[in-house]
Amino acid sequence: MELHDVWFVLIAVLWTGYFFLEGFDFGVGILTKLLARDRPERRVLINTIGPVWDGNEVWLLTAGGATFAAFPEWYATLFSGFYLPLLLILVCLIVRGVAFEYRAKRPEETWQRNWETAIFWTSLLPAFLWGVAFGNIVRGVKIDQHFEYVGGVGDLLNPYALLGGLVTLTLFTFHGAVFTALKTMGDIRVRARKLARWVGLAAAGVALAFLLWTQADSGDGKSLVALIVAVAALVAALVANQLGREGWAFTLSGVTIVAAVAMLFLSLFPNVMPSTLNGDWSLTVTNASSSPYTLKIMTWLAAIATPLVLLYQGWTYWVFRKRIGTQHIAPDAAAGTTH
């Protein structure tokens, strides 16, 4: 295996980790409107992700940086062609971070309600747009002989990509619901399980359609295995949720996301961005990669830094592993912090 193949795998792992972690993060943000009934319950939901949401986004930064360094042609074409949707995602992530931090700075209900609304929309929009973006990456876009995107924003809003957006939106919401059931107690925990059942069924329908479409269009034997694992894990997660086995439900919903993302990258390889105009104009791991020397240096740096990041993030989740409920929210919690 060449180094550019290794880095394709590593970037796939980074995106997989990002969607696994930020998936339930986005899902909880969406649930602040779908599940929470009052301010203390919204506070409970926000507190379940308060200590970890910013750490989850490290995976996105690392994935983007690794793509820039290992596959500069891929990075250039992706970020220029998908400029508007990626800019919208970036704005959402910035506003979302500000909302988490500023929501509790003042006790007025209007102030907090406005920031909570911002958390909802800046969780929902990226959850949908990431699916649209990756749907287009796998399906292919209009790339010319100079490896430049020559389509428009409207070309990105095709049925396959929009279905991909629905998949990530529903899967992340389901992932967030089972995470909420795992991390809370009392009535909100029970309602999270009930909501997870219905959202999970919706996710199963759109995910099955999207993955079958992907398999039929560009899949092979390896991607078929990933498809089967994703579907089986999602069904098992629904069963575990119904039985009240929240730990298993969350683990299996995570396996669903991991397998689904793996299937997309397996279907994509050896391309990194297929061209719908001419197959010879597609970006591949070979023509889009950096020099072997650059990849070698990056490999040594990754071997040193990655274990440290994993240890630190694992420690963070261990420290904040306990359940919380409305009984842990003080009467004046609206004026408290999000951490």
NUZAMI-475366 format. One record per residue (C-alpha): x, y, z; residue in three letters; chain; residue number from 1. Coordinates in nm, 3 decimals, padded with zeros to 5 digits, m for minus. Layout:
N
PT       x       y       z residu chaine num
PT       X       Y       Z    Ala      A NUM
...
! end
This chain:
339
PT       x       y       z residu chaine num
PT  00.000  00.000  00.000    Met      A   1
PT  00.139  00.340 m00.105    Glu      A   2
PT  00.145  00.636  00.134    Leu      A   3
PT m00.128  00.816 m00.059    His      A   4
PT m00.350  00.512 m00.003    Asp      A   5
PT m00.264  00.518  00.367    Val      A   6
PT m00.361  00.883  00.391    Trp      A   7
PT m00.687  00.823  00.209    Phe      A   8
PT m00.767  00.567  00.480    Val      A   9
PT m00.657  00.804  00.757    Leu      A  10
PT m00.872  01.086  00.623    Ile      A  11
PT m01.165  00.844  00.601    Ala      A  12
PT m01.103  00.754  00.967    Val      A  13
PT m01.096  01.122  01.065    Leu      A  14
PT m01.426  01.195  00.891    Trp      A  15
PT m01.575  00.882  01.044    Thr      A  16
PT m01.468  00.989  01.391    Gly      A  17
PT m01.605  01.337  01.330    Tyr      A  18
PT m01.946  01.210  01.222    Phe      A  19
PT m01.960  00.961  01.509    Phe      A  20
PT m01.886  01.227  01.772    Leu      A  21
PT m02.037  01.538  01.618    Glu      A  22
PT m02.333  01.328  01.505    Gly      A  23
PT m02.479  01.291  01.854    Phe      A  24
PT m02.363  01.647  01.925    Asp      A  25
PT m02.577  01.779  01.638    Phe      A  26
PT m02.855  01.542  01.736    Gly      A  27
PT m02.874  01.677  02.091    Val      A  28
PT m02.881  02.031  01.953    Gly      A  29
PT m03.179  01.938  01.736    Ile      A  30
PT m03.352  01.779  02.035    Leu      A  31
PT m03.349  02.108  02.225    Thr      A  32
PT m03.661  02.189  02.021    Lys      A  33
PT m03.799  01.841  01.952    Leu      A  34
PT m03.765  01.688  02.299    Leu      A  35
PT m03.717  01.951  02.570    Ala      A  36
PT m04.038  02.094  02.716    Arg      A  37
PT m03.902  02.375  02.930    Asp      A  38
PT m03.586  02.566  03.017    Arg      A  39
PT m03.451  02.315  03.275    Pro      A  40
PT m03.484  02.031  03.023    Glu      A  41
PT m03.310  02.233  02.755    Arg      A  42
PT m03.037  02.302  03.008    Arg      A  43
PT m03.004  01.930  03.075    Val      A  44
PT m02.964  01.857  02.704    Leu      A  45
PT m02.706  02.131  02.658    Ile      A  46
PT m02.514  02.008  02.962    Asn      A  47
PT m02.487  01.654  02.821    Thr      A  48
PT m02.266  01.788  02.542    Ile      A  49
PT m02.130  02.100  02.714    Gly      A  50
PT m01.793  01.946  02.810    Pro      A  51
PT m01.731  01.771  02.478    Val      A  52
PT m01.882  01.959  02.183    Trp      A  53
PT m01.572  02.169  02.114    Asp      A  54
PT m01.342  01.867  02.140    Gly      A  55
PT m01.555  01.684  01.886    Asn      A  56
PT m01.488  01.956  01.631    Glu      A  57
PT m01.113  01.889  01.654    Val      A  58
PT m01.180  01.592  01.426    Trp      A  59
PT m01.319  01.825  01.160    Leu      A  60
PT m01.020  02.057  01.180    Leu      A  61
PT m00.783  01.763  01.160    Thr      A  62
PT m00.968  01.611  00.865    Ala      A  63
PT m00.959  01.941  00.677    Gly      A  64
PT m00.592  01.998  00.758    Gly      A  65
PT m00.498  01.644  00.658    Ala      A  66
PT m00.682  01.681  00.328    Thr      A  67
PT m00.502  02.009  00.258    Phe      A  68
PT m00.160  01.860  00.331    Ala      A  69
PT m00.202  01.511  00.182    Ala      A  70
PT m00.428  01.587 m00.115    Phe      A  71
PT m00.397  01.958 m00.206    Pro      A  72
PT m00.574  01.914 m00.542    Glu      A  73
PT m00.869  01.749 m00.368    Trp      A  74
PT m00.879  02.025 m00.108    Tyr      A  75
PT m00.862  02.301 m00.372    Ala      A  76
PT m01.136  02.156 m00.591    Thr      A  77
PT m01.359  02.065 m00.296    Leu      A  78
PT m01.340  02.397 m00.115    Phe      A  79
PT m01.370  02.608 m00.428    Ser      A  80
PT m01.653  02.409 m00.583    Gly      A  81
PT m01.845  02.363 m00.258    Phe      A  82
PT m01.763  02.713 m00.133    Tyr      A  83
PT m02.116  02.830 m00.047    Leu      A  84
PT m02.241  02.519  00.137    Pro      A  85
PT m01.911  02.481  00.323    Leu      A  86
PT m01.918  02.850  00.415    Leu      A  87
PT m02.271  02.805  00.548    Leu      A  88
PT m02.154  02.509  00.757    Ile      A  89
PT m01.862  02.715  00.890    Leu      A  90
PT m02.090  03.005  00.983    Val      A  91
PT m02.325  02.761  01.159    Cys      A  92
PT m02.040  02.610  01.359    Leu      A  93
PT m01.916  02.955  01.463    Ile      A  94
PT m02.262  03.075  01.568    Val      A  95
PT m02.326  02.743  01.743    Arg      A  96
PT m02.011  02.777  01.951    Gly      A  97
PT m02.100  03.135  02.041    Val      A  98
PT m02.453  03.024  02.136    Ala      A  99
PT m02.323  02.759  02.376    Phe      A 100
PT m02.100  03.011  02.549    Glu      A 101
PT m02.325  03.318  02.546    Tyr      A 102
PT m02.660  03.157  02.625    Arg      A 103
PT m02.593  03.167  02.999    Ala      A 104
PT m02.433  03.511  03.013    Lys      A 105
PT m02.766  03.680  03.091    Arg      A 106
PT m03.070  03.548  03.282    Pro      A 107
PT m03.344  03.701  03.064    Glu      A 108
PT m03.570  03.440  02.906    Glu      A 109
PT m03.573  03.611  02.565    Thr      A 110
PT m03.193  03.618  02.556    Trp      A 111
PT m03.164  03.249  02.636    Gln      A 112
PT m03.449  03.146  02.407    Arg      A 113
PT m03.287  03.322  02.111    Asn      A 114
PT m02.955  03.147  02.170    Trp      A 115
PT m03.135  02.813  02.211    Glu      A 116
PT m03.304  02.871  01.876    Thr      A 117
PT m02.961  02.938  01.728    Ala      A 118
PT m02.833  02.610  01.873    Ile      A 119
PT m03.122  02.424  01.711    Phe      A 120
PT m03.078  02.569  01.361    Trp      A 121
PT m02.698  02.558  01.367    Thr      A 122
PT m02.720  02.191  01.458    Ser      A 123
PT m02.987  02.101  01.203    Leu      A 124
PT m02.835  02.277  00.900    Leu      A 125
PT m02.484  02.125  00.922    Pro      A 126
PT m02.635  01.783  00.994    Ala      A 127
PT m02.818  01.810  00.662    Phe      A 128
PT m02.549  01.986  00.459    Leu      A 129
PT m02.274  01.738  00.543    Trp      A 130
PT m02.484  01.463  00.387    Gly      A 131
PT m02.542  01.677  00.077    Val      A 132
PT m02.169  01.748  00.048    Ala      A 133
PT m02.059  01.387  00.082    Phe      A 134
PT m02.336  01.271 m00.147    Gly      A 135
PT m02.191  01.492 m00.419    Asn      A 136
PT m01.835  01.377 m00.348    Ile      A 137
PT m01.933  01.013 m00.395    Val      A 138
PT m02.168  01.070 m00.688    Arg      A 139
PT m01.926  01.296 m00.869    Gly      A 140
PT m01.944  01.657 m00.985    Val      A 141
PT m01.857  01.859 m01.295    Lys      A 142
PT m01.477  01.869 m01.297    Ile      A 143
PT m01.291  01.974 m01.612    Asp      A 144
PT m00.952  01.869 m01.746    Gln      A 145
PT m00.781  02.122 m01.519    His      A 146
PT m00.934  01.957 m01.211    Phe      A 147
PT m01.156  02.259 m01.152    Glu      A 148
PT m01.523  02.247 m01.058    Tyr      A 149
PT m01.726  02.405 m01.339    Val      A 150
PT m02.078  02.344 m01.209    Gly      A 151
PT m02.301  02.569 m01.003    Gly      A 152
PT m02.464  02.552 m00.662    Val      A 153
PT m02.780  02.414 m00.821    Gly      A 154
PT m02.587  02.114 m00.950    Asp      A 155
PT m02.509  02.017 m00.591    Leu      A 156
PT m02.880  01.999 m00.505    Leu      A 157
PT m02.949  01.678 m00.696    Asn      A 158
PT m03.180  01.400 m00.567    Pro      A 159
PT m02.898  01.170 m00.458    Tyr      A 160
PT m02.723  01.441 m00.255    Ala      A 161
PT m03.047  01.565 m00.100    Leu      A 162
PT m03.128  01.209  00.004    Leu      A 163
PT m02.781  01.193  00.157    Gly      A 164
PT m02.867  01.505  00.354    Gly      A 165
PT m03.181  01.342  00.491    Leu      A 166
PT m02.976  01.038  00.589    Val      A 167
PT m02.726  01.234  00.795    Thr      A 168
PT m03.000  01.450  00.946    Leu      A 169
PT m03.211  01.157  01.063    Thr      A 170
PT m02.915  00.938  01.165    Leu      A 171
PT m02.757  01.217  01.369    Phe      A 172
PT m03.089  01.295  01.536    Thr      A 173
PT m03.133  00.927  01.624    Phe      A 174
PT m02.774  00.912  01.748    His      A 175
PT m02.841  01.219  01.963    Gly      A 176
PT m03.164  01.073  02.101    Ala      A 177
PT m03.001  00.748  02.218    Val      A 178
PT m02.711  00.952  02.360    Phe      A 179
PT m02.964  01.163  02.551    Thr      A 180
PT m03.128  00.849  02.688    Ala      A 181
PT m02.785  00.724  02.793    Leu      A 182
PT m02.681  01.048  02.964    Lys      A 183
PT m03.004  01.161  03.136    Thr      A 184
PT m03.248  01.034  03.395    Met      A 185
PT m03.615  01.074  03.473    Gly      A 186
PT m03.892  01.166  03.231    Asp      A 187
PT m03.663  01.315  02.967    Ile      A 188
PT m03.478  00.985  02.948    Arg      A 189
PT m03.802  00.794  02.881    Val      A 190
PT m03.919  01.043  02.618    Arg      A 191
PT m03.578  01.035  02.449    Ala      A 192
PT m03.614  00.658  02.402    Arg      A 193
PT m03.963  00.699  02.256    Lys      A 194
PT m03.848  00.970  02.017    Leu      A 195
PT m03.544  00.763  01.919    Ala      A 196
PT m03.775  00.481  01.810    Arg      A 197
PT m03.963  00.696  01.558    Trp      A 198
PT m03.660  00.889  01.437    Val      A 199
PT m03.469  00.562  01.404    Gly      A 200
PT m03.740  00.411  01.185    Leu      A 201
PT m03.730  00.718  00.959    Ala      A 202
PT m03.350  00.698  00.947    Ala      A 203
PT m03.368  00.329  00.856    Ala      A 204
PT m03.592  00.401  00.559    Gly      A 205
PT m03.390  00.682  00.404    Val      A 206
PT m03.053  00.523  00.490    Ala      A 207
PT m03.147  00.194  00.325    Leu      A 208
PT m03.258  00.375  00.009    Ala      A 209
PT m02.943  00.588 m00.002    Phe      A 210
PT m02.700  00.303  00.064    Leu      A 211
PT m02.866  00.076 m00.191    Leu      A 212
PT m02.851  00.357 m00.446    Trp      A 213
PT m02.481  00.403 m00.368    Thr      A 214
PT m02.412  00.032 m00.395    Gln      A 215
PT m02.592  00.006 m00.728    Ala      A 216
PT m02.412  00.311 m00.868    Asp      A 217
PT m02.052  00.264 m00.754    Ser      A 218
PT m02.030 m00.018 m00.501    Gly      A 219
PT m01.829 m00.337 m00.492    Asp      A 220
PT m01.798 m00.639 m00.264    Gly      A 221
PT m01.629 m00.446  00.018    Lys      A 222
PT m01.887 m00.169  00.016    Ser      A 223
PT m02.162 m00.431  00.019    Leu      A 224
PT m02.021 m00.573  00.342    Val      A 225
PT m02.021 m00.223  00.494    Ala      A 226
PT m02.380 m00.174  00.379    Leu      A 227
PT m02.491 m00.496  00.547    Ile      A 228
PT m02.311 m00.400  00.870    Val      A 229
PT m02.471 m00.054  00.868    Ala      A 230
PT m02.823 m00.186  00.817    Val      A 231
PT m02.781 m00.468  01.071    Ala      A 232
PT m02.637 m00.228  01.330    Ala      A 233
PT m02.923  00.019  01.284    Leu      A 234
PT m03.184 m00.252  01.325    Val      A 235
PT m03.002 m00.381  01.634    Ala      A 236
PT m02.985 m00.026  01.773    Ala      A 237
PT m03.361  00.008  01.735    Leu      A 238
PT m03.413 m00.322  01.917    Val      A 239
PT m03.172 m00.224  02.195    Ala      A 240
PT m03.346  00.111  02.234    Asn      A 241
PT m03.684 m00.062  02.257    Gln      A 242
PT m03.548 m00.290  02.530    Leu      A 243
PT m03.406  00.004  02.723    Gly      A 244
PT m03.043 m00.103  02.669    Arg      A 245
PT m02.921  00.251  02.615    Glu      A 246
PT m02.549  00.174  02.613    Gly      A 247
PT m02.594 m00.086  02.342    Trp      A 248
PT m02.830  00.139  02.148    Ala      A 249
PT m02.575  00.421  02.144    Phe      A 250
PT m02.288  00.188  02.053    Thr      A 251
PT m02.486  00.032  01.769    Leu      A 252
PT m02.605  00.366  01.635    Ser      A 253
PT m02.239  00.466  01.630    Gly      A 254
PT m02.152  00.147  01.442    Val      A 255
PT m02.421  00.239  01.190    Thr      A 256
PT m02.258  00.576  01.123    Ile      A 257
PT m01.909  00.424  01.106    Val      A 258
PT m02.019  00.154  00.860    Ala      A 259
PT m02.217  00.398  00.646    Ala      A 260
PT m01.926  00.641  00.617    Val      A 261
PT m01.690  00.350  00.548    Ala      A 262
PT m01.917  00.238  00.267    Met      A 263
PT m01.904  00.583  00.108    Leu      A 264
PT m01.524  00.590  00.113    Phe      A 265
PT m01.502  00.232 m00.013    Leu      A 266
PT m01.732  00.325 m00.301    Ser      A 267
PT m01.523  00.635 m00.371    Leu      A 268
PT m01.173  00.477 m00.376    Phe      A 269
PT m00.944  00.517 m00.569    Pro      A 270
PT m01.117  00.841 m00.666    Asn      A 271
PT m01.139  01.131 m00.426    Val      A 272
PT m01.371  01.339 m00.645    Met      A 273
PT m01.510  01.173 m00.958    Pro      A 274
PT m01.580  01.386 m01.264    Ser      A 275
PT m01.922  01.345 m01.424    Thr      A 276
PT m01.793  01.508 m01.744    Leu      A 277
PT m01.513  01.265 m01.820    Asn      A 278
PT m01.380  00.981 m01.607    Gly      A 279
PT m01.024  01.071 m01.707    Asp      A 280
PT m01.069  01.410 m01.539    Trp      A 281
PT m01.151  01.259 m01.200    Ser      A 282
PT m00.934  01.339 m00.901    Leu      A 283
PT m00.774  01.024 m00.762    Thr      A 284
PT m00.545  00.935 m00.472    Val      A 285
PT m00.259  00.941 m00.724    Thr      A 286
PT m00.307  01.265 m00.916    Asn      A 287
PT m00.436  01.466 m00.619    Ala      A 288
PT m00.174  01.371 m00.359    Ser      A 289
PT  00.127  01.554 m00.224    Ser      A 290
PT  00.484  01.435 m00.279    Ser      A 291
PT  00.598  01.111 m00.111    Pro      A 292
PT  00.835  01.311  00.112    Tyr      A 293
PT  00.549  01.528  00.241    Thr      A 294
PT  00.335  01.224  00.308    Leu      A 295
PT  00.623  01.056  00.492    Lys      A 296
PT  00.668  01.354  00.726    Ile      A 297
PT  00.294  01.370  00.787    Met      A 298
PT  00.286  01.001  00.873    Thr      A 299
PT  00.549  01.043  01.144    Trp      A 300
PT  00.369  01.346  01.289    Leu      A 301
PT  00.036  01.165  01.289    Ala      A 302
PT  00.190  00.863  01.462    Ala      A 303
PT  00.303  01.089  01.747    Ile      A 304
PT  00.004  01.322  01.781    Ala      A 305
PT m00.292  01.090  01.724    Thr      A 306
PT m00.251  00.872  02.038    Pro      A 307
PT m00.221  01.187  02.253    Leu      A 308
PT m00.543  01.333  02.113    Val      A 309
PT m00.729  01.004  02.160    Leu      A 310
PT m00.609  00.972  02.519    Leu      A 311
PT m00.710  01.326  02.606    Tyr      A 312
PT m01.053  01.299  02.447    Gln      A 313
PT m01.115  00.959  02.604    Gly      A 314
PT m01.024  01.104  02.944    Trp      A 315
PT m01.273  01.389  02.891    Thr      A 316
PT m01.558  01.148  02.821    Tyr      A 317
PT m01.461  00.938  03.124    Trp      A 318
PT m01.466  01.237  03.358    Val      A 319
PT m01.810  01.350  03.238    Phe      A 320
PT m01.962  01.002  03.211    Arg      A 321
PT m02.240  01.035  03.472    Lys      A 322
PT m02.608  01.091  03.400    Arg      A 323
PT m02.778  01.422  03.472    Ile      A 324
PT m03.142  01.522  03.515    Gly      A 325
PT m03.357  01.823  03.594    Thr      A 326
PT m03.299  01.757  03.965    Gln      A 327
PT m02.937  01.858  03.910    His      A 328
PT m03.044  02.195  03.772    Ile      A 329
PT m03.066  02.467  04.038    Ala      A 330
PT m03.376  02.693  04.042    Pro      A 331
PT m03.169  02.975  03.895    Asp      A 332
PT m02.992  02.743  03.647    Ala      A 333
PT m03.098  02.963  03.360    Ala      A 334
PT m02.820  03.194  03.471    Ala      A 335
PT m02.562  02.916  03.503    Gly      A 336
PT m02.291  02.805  03.270    Thr      A 337
PT m02.315  02.540  03.000    Thr      A 338
PT m02.030  02.331  03.138    His      A 339
! end
